[in-house]
Amino acid sequence: MMNRRTFTSGLTFGMFVGCASRPSAPTPATADLTTVYVGTYTKDSGSRGIYRLSLDLVTGAMVETGSTSGVDNPSFLAIHPNKKFLYAAAEVEETGGVKTGGVKAYAIAGDGSLTELNQQPSGGGAPCHLSVDGEGKHLLVANYVGGNVSVFPIARDGTLQPASAFVQHEGGPNSNPRQSSPHAHSINLSSDNHFAFVADLGLDEVKAYRYDANAGTLVAHDAGTIRLAAGSGPRHFSFSPSGQFAYVNGEMSSEVNAYAYDKEAGTLSALNTLSTLPEGGEVDNSTAEVVVSPNGKFVYVSNRGHDSLAVFAVNADGTLVARGHQSTGGKTPRNFAIDPTGTFLLAANQRSNSVVSFRIDSESGGLTPTGHAIAVPAPVCVRYLKR
């Protein structure tokens, strides 16, 4: 299996399959445009940090409009609900001799450019996932190497205050070296802002917490914690738009798991589990991201190794049905995201240094390459700013 800690070895900037190495041509001034931010790994990749793109919502073409430097490995990004602030994880294992990464706050200008506000230590090594709560009061952070999660109050000016909560996961080791200790890989909030769910790759668990948006605290909610099959390595977690269902990808098992969600109890009930790979397709693979379409009809999972997006249809009861695969036109697709209109999916191919756009068929969920791609060194995370 691939090891997520190997960030950028083997990268060659400008080399990727089926993509031009230069930004797409400028789009007409009348086109419907949206700003896209791309988080990257800066170490040994030539990346300048956080890249800003303009996406044409008619054609799927992309143009680079700027970048923001000054942070090491700004891998994962989160945008405040008011669209005025952006937060980035500084995914490093140590800062100033202390085993912690960082989280950095930025103000978003009218043209989408970023101005640094401040930074806080993340509380653990290699912060790899961020979420802003629905009220915009706190930033929640998962630290991979630290095996812990932190909560940071957000001031009215967007700056991050010292942590209001810190939870260390306990458990392990087991026979798999990738699971020798806890590895918190993502933290997501329910739509009502009452519960937080942390996928821990090292423990094969999705841990549940009661979240207090006023106090910025996390309290263990054991009834909501679920355990996946041994060796699954849960990585990311995604709610359906209705909040009735949730989906978790197993990084190590190359599977996607569907759950029914009880909003009142904050509990998950298993529905079904499917492979993210074609039948009989033996390949060294790991999954990275799971995303539900805005209409709630489809679920997508990225395969690193098979270098594809697995497509699943969502039944009325939340269970999944496999609907095929689409090559991402590059190598090692990490994060990907669907634009707010549900028209385009942008896939970040980390090891071929490209972001590639696909048009989504709203009826079948199928993905069609638009023919547009843009060079971004070691891209990891894609986030839209639609004002």
Secondary structure, 3 states (H helix, E strand, C coil): CCCCCCCCCCCCCCCCCCCCCCCCCCCCCCCCEEEEEEEECCCCCCCCCEEEEEEECCCCCEEEEEEECCCCCEEEEEECCCCCEEEEEECCCCECCECCCEEEEEEECCCCCEEEEEEEECCCCCEEEEEECCCCCEEEEEECCCCEEEEEEECCCCCECCCCEEEECCCCCCCCHHHCCCCEEEEEECCCCCEEEEEECCCCEEEEEEEECCCCEEEECHHHCEECCCCCCEEEEEECCCCCEEEEEECCCCEEEEEEEECCCCEEEEEEEEECCCCCCCCCCEEEEEEECCCCCEEEEEEECCCEEEEEEECCCCCEEEEEEEECCCCCEEEEEECCCCCEEEEEEHHHCEEEEEEECCCCCCEEEEEEEEECCCEEEEEEECC
